Amino acid sequence: MSEDTITQLPDPSGFSRDPLSDLIRGGARKLIEQAVEAELATLLAAFADHKLEDGRARLVRHGHLPEREIMTGVGPVAVKVPRVRDRRPGEDRITFTPSILPRYLRRAKSVEELLPWLYLKGVSTGDFSEALAALLGPDAKGLSAKTITRLKADWWEGYGAWQKRDLGARRFLYIWADGVYFKPRMAEEKQCVLVVVGADEYGRKELLAMTDGVRESTQSWREVLLDLKRRGLEQDPKLAIGDGALGFWTALREVFATTKEQRCWLHKTMNVLNALPKSMQAKAKAHLHDIWQAETRATAGAAFDHFVEVYGVKWDKAVAKLAKDRDALLSFYDFPAEHWKHIRTSNPIESTFATVRHRTKRTKGCLSRKTGLAMAFKLMMSAQKKWRKLDGRNRLPEVISGVEFRDGVRHLHTAA
């Protein structure tokens, strides 16, 4: 029988191995080996002049440790770590542990970042091994329910340490705030996660605070902001961005009295459109777009007045939602134009949780308070690595020093 008439049956495990995945795993193994060998060569070179009394080298290679598998985003990758032998007797013997392969590492961080997403999307602890086997292959080992429980405990411990970190050496100019609800899966129905993200004097965005609160009450937000102040955020941020939840803004005025307020255009647009009939929403959205995309405050004001005039007679409730925050919606004109796309919305928070909000609607089971916070913390830490720095970072020293901006441009005062 010729080879081209032989039909290959599918793998009964349901996982299809393909040459590309094998190639990627093989490449990953070679890269790991190269990195480990380079690190070992550096160590041996550092001790090249250390000799024993008989002239032999003190530190030499000594085979390899037993091969072990590291679970990565492309499946299991087998690695071997070389050993060294310190010939000099004594207690302070030199050993070799590669920085990229700690002794007890069994799982790459990319896999650990996958677990919170699976959990929040409804995969129970007992189903993790099956879910990961479908994603990473049948060799996804070591992910039993007990292992997942230990991981969640580690995440909670990491979250607790992160909550106590000192912020005194940093200056944060902009902060974004939002309350994120996991209502379908949180054990406490009214519980939400209060999130604050900041941008420092170098334009770097960073998660500053994340805790649970009773809805978005003033007291809950006050506790969050006071804790930031206690940990070193003593100078008032220049601008705070968030939706219209009254709890945050009342607390902000009490704790950071000089911070200006910018209402999130994303939230405001949704609130206004929800008060209009569907037949009018596309047209109204374009008119709202004309306001916050205007190049000057005067042009934005004219577009604002036009919206009120067009929709105010029939849909006064929709117009009222917009008009009540008029000044706070246009605060961004007092800051550099390069920063506008960052400070007009609470997008750093909203985009991170958008997928979770959509996909937790039909999930099974429920999250405890600790598990919910630990999962949200892991998601934010993962997302933070991909956050873009602020554009126009050269403008940040001007913002710090209190330079006046009008319509996004530095205003030069002229003598009378």
C-alpha positions as CSV (number, residue, x, y, z in Angstrom):
1,M,0.0,0.0,0.0
2,S,1.4,3.4,-1.0
3,E,1.9,6.0,1.7
4,D,-0.4,8.5,0.0
5,T,-3.4,6.1,0.5
6,I,-2.9,5.9,4.3
7,T,-5.4,8.0,6.3
8,Q,-4.1,9.5,9.5
9,L,-6.7,9.1,12.3
10,P,-7.2,12.1,14.6
11,D,-5.4,12.0,18.0
12,P,-8.0,10.5,20.4
13,S,-7.0,13.0,23.0
14,G,-8.5,15.7,20.9
15,F,-5.3,17.8,20.8
16,S,-3.8,18.2,17.3
17,R,0.0,18.4,17.2
18,D,1.3,20.4,14.4
19,P,4.8,21.0,13.0
20,L,4.7,24.7,13.7
21,S,4.0,24.2,17.4
22,D,6.7,21.7,17.6
23,L,9.1,24.1,15.9
24,I,8.2,26.9,18.3
25,R,8.7,24.6,21.3
26,G,12.0,23.5,19.9
27,G,13.1,27.1,19.3
28,A,12.0,28.0,22.9
29,R,14.2,25.2,24.2
30,K,17.2,26.3,22.3
31,L,16.8,29.9,23.4
32,I,16.5,28.8,27.1
33,E,19.6,26.7,26.7
34,Q,21.5,29.6,25.1
35,A,20.5,32.0,27.9
36,V,21.4,29.5,30.6
37,E,24.8,28.7,29.0
38,A,25.6,32.4,28.7
39,E,24.8,32.9,32.4
40,L,27.0,30.0,33.3
41,A,29.9,31.3,31.2
42,T,29.7,34.6,33.0
43,L,29.8,32.8,36.4
44,L,32.8,30.7,35.3
45,A,34.6,33.7,33.9
46,A,34.1,35.6,37.2
47,F,35.9,32.8,39.1
48,A,38.5,31.9,36.4
49,D,41.4,33.3,38.6
50,H,40.3,31.4,41.7
51,K,42.7,28.4,41.9
52,L,43.3,25.6,44.4
53,E,46.8,25.2,46.0
54,D,47.7,22.6,43.3
55,G,46.8,25.1,40.6
56,R,43.5,23.5,39.4
57,A,40.5,25.7,38.8
58,R,38.3,26.1,41.8
59,L,35.0,26.1,39.8
60,V,34.3,23.7,37.0
61,R,31.3,22.3,35.1
62,H,29.8,19.1,36.5
63,G,27.2,17.6,34.2
64,H,23.5,18.5,34.3
65,L,20.6,18.3,36.7
66,P,17.8,15.9,35.7
67,E,15.7,17.2,32.8
68,R,12.4,18.9,33.8
69,E,9.5,20.4,31.9
70,I,8.5,24.0,32.1
71,M,4.8,24.7,31.2
72,T,4.8,27.6,28.8
73,G,2.2,29.3,26.6
74,V,3.3,27.1,23.7
75,G,3.0,23.9,25.7
76,P,5.6,21.9,27.8
77,V,9.3,22.7,27.1
78,A,11.9,20.3,28.4
79,V,15.0,21.9,29.9
80,K,18.3,20.8,31.4
81,V,20.2,23.0,33.8
82,P,24.0,22.5,34.0
83,R,25.7,22.0,37.3
84,V,29.0,23.4,38.6
85,R,31.4,21.8,41.1
86,D,33.2,23.9,43.7
87,R,36.4,22.0,44.5
88,R,37.3,24.1,47.5
89,P,36.1,22.6,50.8
90,G,34.0,24.7,53.1
91,E,30.5,25.9,53.8
92,D,30.4,28.9,51.4
93,R,30.4,26.7,48.3
94,I,29.4,28.2,45.0
95,T,26.4,26.8,43.2
96,F,24.6,27.8,39.9
97,T,21.0,28.6,39.6
98,P,20.0,30.4,36.4
99,S,18.0,33.6,37.0
100,I,15.5,32.6,34.2
101,L,15.0,29.1,35.7
102,P,14.7,29.3,39.4
103,R,15.1,25.9,41.1
104,Y,11.4,25.2,41.7
105,L,10.0,26.9,38.6
106,R,7.5,24.6,36.8
107,R,5.3,27.0,35.0
108,A,6.0,30.2,32.9
109,K,4.2,33.4,34.0
110,S,2.2,33.4,30.8
111,V,0.3,30.3,32.0
112,E,-0.3,31.9,35.4
113,E,-1.8,34.9,33.7
114,L,-4.2,32.6,31.8
115,L,-5.6,31.1,35.0
116,P,-7.4,34.2,36.3
117,W,-9.1,34.7,32.9
118,L,-10.3,31.1,32.9
119,Y,-11.6,31.4,36.5
120,L,-13.5,34.7,35.9
121,K,-15.0,33.3,32.7
122,G,-16.6,30.4,34.6
123,V,-14.2,27.6,34.5
124,S,-14.2,26.0,37.9
125,T,-11.1,24.9,39.8
126,G,-11.7,21.2,39.0
127,D,-11.9,21.9,35.3
128,F,-8.6,23.8,34.9
129,S,-6.6,20.8,33.9
130,E,-9.0,19.9,31.1
131,A,-9.3,23.5,29.9
132,L,-5.5,24.0,29.9
133,A,-5.0,20.6,28.2
134,A,-7.2,21.8,25.3
135,L,-5.2,25.0,25.1
136,L,-1.7,23.7,25.8
137,G,-1.9,20.0,24.9
138,P,-2.4,16.8,26.9
139,D,1.0,17.2,28.6
140,A,-0.3,20.2,30.7
141,K,0.6,18.6,34.0
142,G,0.8,19.8,37.6
143,L,-2.4,21.9,37.4
144,S,-4.6,19.9,39.8
145,A,-7.3,21.5,42.0
146,K,-4.8,21.5,44.9
147,T,-2.2,23.3,42.7
148,I,-4.7,26.0,41.7
149,T,-5.7,26.5,45.3
150,R,-2.1,27.1,46.2
151,L,-1.7,29.5,43.3
152,K,-4.7,31.5,44.5
153,A,-3.3,31.7,48.0
154,D,0.0,33.0,46.5
155,W,-1.9,35.6,44.5
156,W,-3.8,36.8,47.7
157,E,-0.4,37.1,49.5
158,G,1.0,39.1,46.6
159,Y,-2.0,41.3,46.6
160,G,-1.6,42.0,50.3
161,A,2.0,43.0,49.9
162,W,1.2,45.2,46.9
163,Q,-1.4,47.1,49.0
164,K,1.2,48.1,51.5
165,R,3.9,49.4,49.1
166,D,5.3,52.9,49.6
167,L,4.3,55.6,47.0
168,G,6.3,58.4,48.6
169,A,9.1,58.5,46.0
170,R,6.7,59.1,43.1
171,R,4.6,62.0,41.8
172,F,1.3,61.1,40.1
173,L,-0.2,63.9,37.9
174,Y,-3.3,62.1,36.6
175,I,-5.5,59.5,38.2
176,W,-8.3,57.4,36.7
177,A,-11.0,55.9,38.9
178,D,-13.7,53.4,38.3
179,G,-15.9,50.9,40.1
180,V,-15.8,47.5,38.5
181,Y,-18.8,45.1,39.2
182,F,-18.5,41.4,39.0
183,K,-22.1,41.0,40.1
184,P,-22.8,37.6,38.3
185,R,-19.9,35.9,40.2
186,M,-19.4,37.8,43.4
187,A,-20.7,36.3,46.6
188,E,-21.8,39.7,47.9
189,E,-24.3,41.1,45.5
190,K,-23.5,44.8,46.2
191,Q,-19.8,44.3,46.2
192,C,-17.7,46.0,43.5
193,V,-13.9,46.5,43.0
194,L,-12.8,50.1,43.3
195,V,-9.8,50.8,41.0
196,V,-7.4,53.8,40.8
197,V,-4.7,54.0,38.1
198,G,-2.2,56.8,38.0
199,A,0.3,58.4,35.6
200,D,3.6,59.6,37.1
201,E,6.0,62.3,36.1
202,Y,7.6,60.1,33.5
203,G,4.2,59.3,31.8
204,R,4.1,55.7,33.1
205,K,0.7,54.4,34.0
206,E,0.4,52.2,37.1
207,L,-2.2,50.5,39.2
208,L,-2.3,52.5,42.5
209,A,-5.2,51.1,44.4
210,M,-7.7,48.2,44.1
211,T,-10.1,47.1,46.8
212,D,-13.7,46.2,47.3
213,G,-16.3,48.6,48.5
214,V,-20.1,48.8,49.1
215,R,-21.1,49.9,45.6
216,E,-19.3,53.2,45.0
217,S,-20.1,55.0,48.2
218,T,-18.4,58.2,49.3
219,Q,-17.1,56.3,52.4
220,S,-15.6,53.5,50.4
221,W,-13.8,55.9,48.0
222,R,-12.7,58.1,50.9
223,E,-11.0,55.1,52.5
224,V,-9.2,54.3,49.2
225,L,-8.0,57.9,48.7
226,L,-6.9,58.3,52.3
227,D,-4.9,55.1,52.1
228,L,-3.1,56.4,49.0
229,K,-2.3,59.6,50.9
230,R,-1.1,57.6,53.9
231,R,1.3,55.6,51.7
232,G,2.9,58.7,50.3
233,L,0.7,60.3,47.7
234,E,0.7,63.6,49.5
235,Q,0.7,66.0,46.6
236,D,-2.7,66.4,45.0
237,P,-2.9,65.0,41.4
238,K,-3.5,67.6,38.8
239,L,-6.5,65.9,37.3
240,A,-8.8,63.0,38.1
241,I,-10.8,61.2,35.4
242,G,-13.9,59.1,36.1
243,D,-17.6,58.6,35.5
244,G,-20.4,60.5,37.2
245,A,-20.6,58.3,40.4
246,L,-21.0,60.9,43.1
247,G,-19.2,58.9,45.7
248,F,-15.8,59.3,44.2
249,W,-16.1,63.0,43.4
250,T,-17.3,63.9,46.9
251,A,-14.4,61.9,48.4
252,L,-11.9,63.5,46.0
253,R,-12.8,67.0,47.1
254,E,-12.3,66.1,50.7
255,V,-8.9,64.3,50.3
256,F,-7.4,66.0,47.2
257,A,-9.1,69.4,47.3
258,T,-7.1,71.1,44.4
259,T,-7.4,68.2,41.9
260,K,-9.4,69.2,38.8
261,E,-12.2,66.9,37.6
262,Q,-12.7,65.4,34.2
263,R,-15.8,63.3,33.5
264,C,-15.3,60.3,31.3
265,W,-16.7,60.8,27.8
266,L,-17.1,57.1,27.3
267,H,-19.4,56.8,30.3
268,K,-21.2,60.0,29.6
269,T,-21.9,59.1,26.0
270,M,-23.4,55.8,27.0
271,N,-25.6,57.4,29.7
272,V,-26.9,60.0,27.3
273,L,-27.6,57.6,24.5
274,N,-29.5,55.2,26.9
275,A,-31.9,58.1,27.5
276,L,-32.7,58.4,23.8
277,P,-34.7,56.2,21.5
278,K,-32.6,53.8,19.4
279,S,-33.6,55.5,16.2
280,M,-31.9,58.7,17.4
281,Q,-28.8,57.2,19.0
282,A,-26.5,57.1,15.9
283,K,-27.2,60.8,15.1
284,A,-26.8,61.9,18.7
285,K,-23.6,60.0,19.1
286,A,-22.1,61.9,16.1
287,H,-23.2,65.2,17.7
288,L,-21.6,64.2,21.0
289,H,-18.4,63.3,19.1
290,D,-18.4,66.9,17.7
291,I,-18.1,68.2,21.3
292,W,-15.2,66.2,22.7
293,Q,-13.3,66.1,19.4
294,A,-13.4,69.9,19.0
295,E,-10.0,71.6,18.8
296,T,-10.9,74.5,21.1
297,R,-13.2,75.0,24.1
298,A,-15.1,77.6,22.2
299,T,-15.9,75.2,19.3
300,A,-16.8,72.5,21.9
301,G,-19.1,75.0,23.6
302,A,-20.9,75.8,20.4
303,A,-21.4,72.0,19.7
304,F,-22.6,71.6,23.2
305,D,-25.2,74.3,22.8
306,H,-26.3,72.8,19.4
307,F,-26.9,69.4,21.1
308,V,-29.0,71.0,23.8
309,E,-31.0,72.9,21.2
310,V,-31.6,69.9,18.9
311,Y,-32.5,67.3,21.6
312,G,-33.7,69.4,24.5
313,V,-37.4,69.8,23.5
314,K,-38.2,66.1,23.1
315,W,-35.6,64.4,25.2
316,D,-34.9,66.7,28.1
317,K,-33.7,63.9,30.4
318,A,-30.9,63.0,28.0
319,V,-29.9,66.6,27.7
320,A,-30.0,67.0,31.5
321,K,-27.5,64.1,31.9
322,L,-25.1,65.9,29.6
323,A,-25.6,69.5,30.8
324,K,-25.1,68.8,34.6
325,D,-21.4,68.0,34.0
326,R,-20.7,70.6,31.3
327,D,-17.6,72.2,33.0
328,A,-16.2,68.9,34.2
329,L,-16.6,67.4,30.7
330,L,-14.4,70.1,29.2
331,S,-11.6,70.2,31.8
332,F,-9.2,68.5,29.4
333,Y,-8.8,71.8,27.4
334,D,-6.7,73.1,30.3
335,F,-4.1,70.4,29.8
336,P,-1.6,69.7,27.0
337,A,-3.3,68.6,23.7
338,E,-0.9,65.6,23.6
339,H,-2.5,64.2,26.7
340,W,-6.2,64.7,25.6
341,K,-6.6,61.1,24.2
342,H,-5.5,59.8,27.6
343,I,-7.5,62.0,29.9
344,R,-10.9,62.3,28.2
345,T,-11.9,58.7,29.3
346,S,-11.2,56.2,32.0
347,N,-10.1,53.7,29.3
348,P,-7.0,52.3,31.1
349,I,-9.5,50.7,33.6
350,E,-12.5,50.2,31.3
351,S,-10.7,48.4,28.5
352,T,-9.0,46.0,31.0
353,F,-12.3,44.8,32.4
354,A,-14.5,45.1,29.3
355,T,-14.1,41.4,28.3
356,V,-14.7,40.2,31.8
357,R,-17.9,42.2,32.2
358,H,-19.3,40.8,28.9
359,R,-18.3,37.2,29.6
360,T,-19.2,36.8,33.3
361,K,-22.9,37.2,32.6
362,R,-23.5,33.5,32.0
363,T,-20.9,32.0,34.3
364,K,-21.5,29.3,36.9
365,G,-20.6,29.4,40.5
366,C,-19.6,32.4,42.5
367,L,-16.4,34.1,43.7
368,S,-15.6,34.7,47.3
369,R,-14.4,38.2,48.2
370,K,-10.8,37.1,48.4
371,T,-10.8,35.1,45.2
372,G,-12.5,37.9,43.3
373,L,-9.9,40.5,44.4
374,A,-7.0,38.1,43.8
375,M,-8.3,37.4,40.2
376,A,-8.9,41.1,39.5
377,F,-5.4,41.9,40.8
378,K,-3.8,39.3,38.6
379,L,-5.7,40.7,35.6
380,M,-4.6,44.3,36.3
381,M,-1.0,43.3,36.8
382,S,-1.0,41.4,33.5
383,A,-2.7,44.3,31.7
384,Q,-0.4,46.9,33.2
385,K,2.6,45.5,31.3
386,K,0.9,46.5,28.0
387,W,-0.3,50.0,29.0
388,R,1.1,52.8,26.8
389,K,3.0,55.7,28.3
390,L,1.5,59.1,27.9
391,D,2.2,60.9,24.7
392,G,3.9,64.3,25.0
393,R,6.0,63.4,28.1
394,N,8.0,66.5,27.5
395,R,4.9,68.5,28.7
396,L,4.8,66.8,32.1
397,P,7.3,69.1,33.8
398,E,5.2,72.1,32.7
399,V,2.1,70.5,34.2
400,I,4.0,69.9,37.4
401,S,5.1,73.5,37.6
402,G,1.6,74.8,37.0
403,V,2.0,76.2,33.5
404,E,-1.3,77.4,32.2
405,F,-2.7,75.7,29.1
406,R,-5.5,77.0,26.9
407,D,-7.1,74.7,24.3
408,G,-4.2,72.4,24.9
409,V,-1.5,75.0,24.1
410,R,0.9,76.6,26.6
411,H,-0.5,80.1,27.3
412,L,2.1,82.9,27.2
413,H,1.2,85.7,29.5
414,T,1.8,89.2,28.0
415,A,2.5,92.3,29.9
416,A,-0.3,94.9,30.2
